[in-house]
Amino acid sequence: MFLLFCLRTGAAEGALPLLSGNQPLGTVPSERQGADTLVSVVYMASLLGFPASVNGDTLLVTAGKNKMQVVSGAAAAWIDVELIPLAASCVQRNGQWLLESRSALKLFNALLSRSGKPPSLNWGPEGNGAPPAEAVAPSSPPKAPSPQETAVAPRTSAERPVLKGIRWGDDEGKLRAVMDFEGNGEPEVQRGAGGVKVFFSSGPWPVSGVPSPHREVNVGAMNFGDRILVDFASMLPVQEIITLDAPRRLVIDFTRTGAPSVSSSYQPPAADAPRPLPTPEVAPTPVPPVASPRPPARSGKRIVVVDPGHGGKDPGAVANKIREKDLNLTVSRMLVARLKELGIDARLTRDTDVYLTLRRRTEIANTMNADLFVSIHGNALPPGRSATGMEIYLMALPTDKDAMELARFENRELAEDNGDTAKAADKRTQMLLAILGNMQQNAKINESTGFAEYLFNAGKSGGLKMRRVAQAPFYVLRGAAMPSVLIELGFLTDKQEAKLLSDGSYQRKMAEALARGIQEYLKHN
């Protein structure tokens, strides 16, 4: 999910002959996109006899015990735990997964090498990174992932117009967003309780009017292959959505009358106008106080730094009478106390209700020369969506669009830290994705992956509902010089799970399980 900075040109379809050494394997459908040639990943996998499956925005290709993960819209891919940078972002279009031809060769040759086979793939004489002059009939179509597995865009790019800009109006208790567009077809509109999502075809970027000048409506733009999603996230009721001509435009009217007051982490408060908060249901649990951060005087013990997310002026998610910052601090205190009982030197980045920047949190861990860094958070979803369970994240290529969206909104704190807009924070998130393609990051990512697996297994054996281990570019983990994870304890927006999260015995159960996971990881690493 990237902001788009280029104009997609029309595609010319063709096919490239794929060779293994001098042996023809078949032809792979291809098309031109600007100066690049894109090829079908699923066809390549089929010609090599590698099964392919789709999970959300990720295509998984397996070769024995080895696997390759390609993420829609991402400019890097996984080979097992190694990140491989790509020359261009992956494009998911009409059920096909398309990669720049040279990058596709690099990935599949790396996968062959990992599985013990010679990395001898190359494009035939007509290839050389460009389609042949005359289209070669493609090989028999491979068995593609089932329709249930493949997320196909409801409309093709030709059926969606191109967004030109967004204008705003504010009159008589009503906020109006006017989206000027041009081209064929109509924009695809998805209306929900938490706002409005509008899909356009890829076009030039940046577009004026993003982000919103109004605090009541947050606007973000993301690239999904050949289309752009413009997401209007707001708790204000949508009064009307209409399409008008001369000029062509889509009008969305939000009304301030009767707007609900529930908050979520997807709408962080403005620095200059803190919003009123519900009375938290989480009562501070009597836990021995932990000393303020200080430079370590090491005595052979391993040091674990626990970071209670948010704090001070930043409450984090607020739902079902729980403030995330209070929950984070309570569980973090319990975790540190339990780790100390296990003989582990554990310390907090904050042990009071204070605000720390994302950068400062990892600076504390680095100053302490910590062995592990654990950032504790609570999760939330917009109205109309529901999920439960603990999630463990490491900083890496996003597992799927939900992971990427969570990271993007958590990273919005960067805007407040630097006096920038949310758009500037989103650009920094995109920068992190590029950094993740750097091979020097692989060692830490590998260690963090192992650490996350220990925590996940400990939580599962401890009777907790463990949802998944996932990857996303969280800025709070970027500066840590040690294995680091971000833990989402559960979803505050789910009423049943919120009751659990506010219960002291369940909080201690979470702390106990996480402490055992940390202890086991340190014992074996």
Backbone hydrogen bonds, N-H to C=O, Kabsch-Sander energy under -0.5 kcal/mol:
donor,donor_aa,acceptor,acceptor_aa,energy
2,F,223,N,-1.0
8,R,6,C,-0.6
13,E,11,A,-0.6
14,G,30,S,-3.0
16,L,28,V,-2.7
18,L,26,G,-3.1
19,L,122,N,-3.0
20,S,23,Q,-2.7
21,G,19,L,-0.6
21,G,120,S,-2.9
22,N,20,S,-0.6
23,Q,20,S,-1.9
25,L,18,L,-3.1
26,G,18,L,-1.0
28,V,16,L,-2.9
30,S,14,G,-2.4
31,E,38,L,-2.0
32,R,12,A,-1.3
33,Q,36,D,-2.8
36,D,33,Q,-2.0
38,L,31,E,-3.3
39,V,99,L,-2.8
40,S,29,P,-1.6
41,V,39,V,-0.5
41,V,97,W,-3.2
44,M,40,S,-1.7
45,A,41,V,-2.6
46,S,42,V,-2.3
47,L,43,Y,-2.4
48,L,44,M,-1.4
49,G,46,S,-1.1
50,F,45,A,-3.0
53,S,60,L,-2.3
55,N,58,T,-2.8
58,T,55,N,-1.3
59,L,70,V,-3.1
60,L,53,S,-3.2
60,L,58,T,-0.5
61,V,59,L,-0.5
61,V,68,M,-2.7
62,T,51,P,-2.0
63,A,66,N,-2.9
66,N,63,A,-1.8
68,M,61,V,-3.1
69,Q,78,W,-2.0
70,V,59,L,-2.5
71,V,76,A,-0.5
72,S,57,D,-2.8
73,G,90,C,-2.0
74,A,71,V,-2.2
77,A,84,I,-2.2
78,W,69,Q,-2.4
79,I,82,E,-2.7
80,D,67,K,-2.6
82,E,79,I,-2.4
84,I,77,A,-3.4
86,L,75,A,-2.7
90,C,74,A,-2.1
91,V,98,L,-2.5
93,R,91,V,-0.6
93,R,96,Q,-2.5
96,Q,93,R,-2.3
98,L,91,V,-3.2
98,L,96,Q,-0.6
99,L,39,V,-2.2
101,S,37,T,-2.8
104,A,100,E,-2.5
105,L,101,S,-1.9
106,K,102,R,-2.2
107,L,103,S,-2.5
108,F,104,A,-2.4
109,N,105,L,-2.6
110,A,106,K,-1.9
111,L,107,L,-2.3
112,L,108,F,-2.4
113,S,109,N,-2.4
114,R,110,A,-2.3
115,S,111,L,-1.7
116,G,113,S,-1.5
117,K,112,L,-3.0
120,S,118,P,-1.9
122,N,19,L,-2.1
124,G,17,P,-3.0
127,G,124,G,-2.7
128,N,124,G,-0.6
130,A,127,G,-2.3
139,S,27,T,-0.9
144,A,142,P,-1.1
149,E,146,S,-1.3
150,T,146,S,-1.7
151,A,149,E,-0.5
152,V,150,T,-1.0
159,E,156,T,-1.2
160,R,157,S,-1.5
162,V,182,E,-3.3
163,L,201,S,-0.5
164,K,180,D,-3.2
165,G,180,D,-1.3
166,I,208,S,-2.2
167,R,178,V,-3.2
169,G,176,R,-2.2
171,D,174,K,-2.4
174,K,171,D,-1.2
175,L,254,F,-2.9
176,R,169,G,-2.9
177,A,252,I,-2.7
178,V,167,R,-3.1
178,V,176,R,-0.5
179,M,177,A,-0.6
179,M,250,L,-3.0
180,D,165,G,-2.1
180,D,178,V,-0.7
181,F,248,R,-1.8
182,E,162,V,-2.1
186,E,159,E,-0.8
188,E,199,F,-1.7
189,V,187,P,-0.6
190,Q,197,K,-3.3
191,R,189,V,-0.5
192,G,195,G,-2.7
194,G,383,P,-0.5
195,G,192,G,-1.3
196,V,232,F,-2.2
197,K,190,Q,-3.0
198,V,230,V,-2.4
199,F,188,E,-2.8
200,F,228,I,-2.5
201,S,161,P,-3.2
202,S,226,D,-2.0
210,V,207,V,-0.9
217,V,214,H,-1.1
218,N,233,A,-2.7
220,G,231,D,-1.7
222,M,229,L,-2.4
223,N,2,F,-1.9
224,F,222,M,-0.5
224,F,227,R,-3.2
225,G,223,N,-0.5
226,D,92,Q,-0.5
226,D,224,F,-0.7
227,R,224,F,-1.2
228,I,200,F,-2.9
229,L,222,M,-3.1
230,V,198,V,-3.0
230,V,228,I,-0.6
231,D,220,G,-3.1
231,D,229,L,-0.6
232,F,196,V,-3.2
232,F,230,V,-0.6
233,A,218,N,-3.0
233,A,231,D,-0.9
234,S,194,G,-1.9
234,S,232,F,-0.6
239,Q,237,P,-0.7
239,Q,253,D,-2.7
240,E,253,D,-1.1
242,I,251,V,-2.1
244,L,249,R,-3.1
249,R,244,L,-2.5
250,L,179,M,-2.2
251,V,242,I,-3.3
252,I,177,A,-2.6
253,D,240,E,-2.7
254,F,175,L,-3.5
254,F,252,I,-0.5
255,T,237,P,-2.4
256,R,173,G,-2.7
259,A,256,R,-1.2
263,S,318,V,-0.8
267,Q,264,S,-1.9
273,A,270,A,-1.0
281,E,321,K,-3.4
283,A,281,E,-0.7
287,V,285,T,-0.9
298,R,296,P,-0.6
304,V,345,D,-2.5
305,V,372,L,-2.5
306,V,304,V,-0.6
306,V,347,R,-3.2
307,D,374,V,-3.6
309,G,307,D,-0.7
309,G,376,I,-2.7
311,G,314,D,-3.0
314,D,311,G,-2.0
319,A,322,I,-1.8
322,I,319,A,-1.7
324,E,317,A,-2.9
324,E,322,I,-0.6
325,K,315,P,-2.1
326,D,323,R,-0.8
327,L,323,R,-1.9
328,N,324,E,-3.0
329,L,325,K,-1.8
330,T,326,D,-2.4
331,V,327,L,-2.4
332,S,328,N,-2.2
333,R,329,L,-2.4
334,M,330,T,-1.9
335,L,331,V,-2.7
336,V,332,S,-2.5
337,A,333,R,-2.5
338,R,334,M,-2.4
339,L,335,L,-2.5
340,K,336,V,-2.1
341,E,337,A,-1.6
342,L,338,R,-1.3
343,G,340,K,-1.6
344,I,339,L,-2.6
345,D,302,R,-1.4
346,A,344,I,-1.1
347,R,304,V,-2.4
348,L,291,A,-0.5
349,T,306,V,-1.8
354,V,352,T,-2.0
361,R,357,T,-1.5
362,T,358,L,-1.1
363,E,359,R,-1.6
364,I,360,R,-2.1
365,A,361,R,-1.4
366,N,362,T,-2.5
367,T,363,E,-2.6
368,M,364,I,-2.0
369,N,366,N,-1.3
370,A,365,A,-2.2
371,D,303,I,-3.1
372,L,303,I,-1.4
373,F,483,P,-1.8
374,V,305,V,-2.6
375,S,485,V,-2.4
376,I,307,D,-3.1
376,I,374,V,-0.5
377,H,487,I,-2.9
379,N,490,G,-3.2
385,R,382,P,-1.7
390,M,465,K,-2.8
391,E,488,E,-2.3
392,I,468,R,-2.1
393,Y,486,L,-3.3
394,L,470,A,-1.7
396,A,394,L,-0.9
396,A,472,A,-0.6
399,T,471,Q,-2.5
404,M,400,D,-2.2
405,E,401,K,-2.4
406,L,402,D,-2.4
407,A,403,A,-2.2
408,R,404,M,-2.5
409,F,405,E,-2.2
410,E,406,L,-2.4
411,N,407,A,-2.5
412,R,409,F,-0.8
413,E,410,E,-1.2
414,L,411,N,-2.3
415,A,412,R,-1.5
416,E,412,R,-0.9
417,D,413,E,-2.2
418,N,414,L,-1.9
419,G,415,A,-0.7
419,G,416,E,-0.6
420,D,415,A,-2.1
425,A,421,T,-1.5
426,D,422,A,-2.3
427,K,423,K,-1.9
428,R,424,A,-1.7
429,T,425,A,-2.0
430,Q,426,D,-2.0
431,M,427,K,-2.0
432,L,428,R,-2.0
433,L,429,T,-1.4
434,A,430,Q,-1.4
435,I,431,M,-2.2
436,L,432,L,-2.1
437,G,434,A,-1.3
438,N,435,I,-2.3
441,Q,438,N,-1.9
442,N,439,M,-1.4
445,I,441,Q,-2.2
446,N,442,N,-2.6
447,E,443,A,-2.2
448,S,444,K,-2.8
449,T,445,I,-2.3
450,G,446,N,-1.9
451,F,447,E,-2.3
452,A,448,S,-2.7
453,E,449,T,-1.9
454,Y,450,G,-1.8
455,L,451,F,-2.0
456,F,452,A,-2.6
457,N,453,E,-2.5
458,A,454,Y,-2.2
459,G,455,L,-2.4
460,K,456,F,-2.3
461,S,457,N,-2.5
462,G,458,A,-1.4
463,G,460,K,-1.5
464,L,459,G,-2.6
466,M,464,L,-0.9
467,R,390,M,-2.7
467,R,465,K,-0.7
468,R,390,M,-1.1
470,A,392,I,-2.7
472,A,394,L,-2.0
474,F,472,A,-1.8
477,L,474,F,-1.1
478,R,474,F,-0.7
478,R,475,Y,-1.0
479,G,475,Y,-0.7
480,A,477,L,-1.0
485,V,373,F,-1.9
486,L,393,Y,-2.9
487,I,375,S,-3.2
488,E,391,E,-3.1
488,E,486,L,-0.5
489,L,377,H,-3.0
489,L,487,I,-0.8
492,L,379,N,-2.8
492,L,490,G,-0.7
494,D,491,F,-1.3
495,K,493,T,-0.6
498,A,494,D,-2.9
499,K,495,K,-1.6
500,L,496,Q,-1.4
501,L,497,E,-2.8
502,S,498,A,-1.6
503,D,500,L,-1.8
507,Q,503,D,-2.2
508,R,504,G,-2.2
509,K,505,S,-1.8
510,M,506,Y,-2.2
511,A,507,Q,-2.4
512,E,508,R,-2.6
513,A,509,K,-2.1
514,L,510,M,-2.5
515,A,511,A,-2.3
516,R,512,E,-2.1
517,G,513,A,-2.1
518,I,514,L,-2.3
519,Q,515,A,-2.6
520,E,516,R,-2.6
521,Y,517,G,-2.1
522,L,518,I,-2.5
523,K,519,Q,-1.9
524,H,520,E,-1.4
525,N,521,Y,-0.8
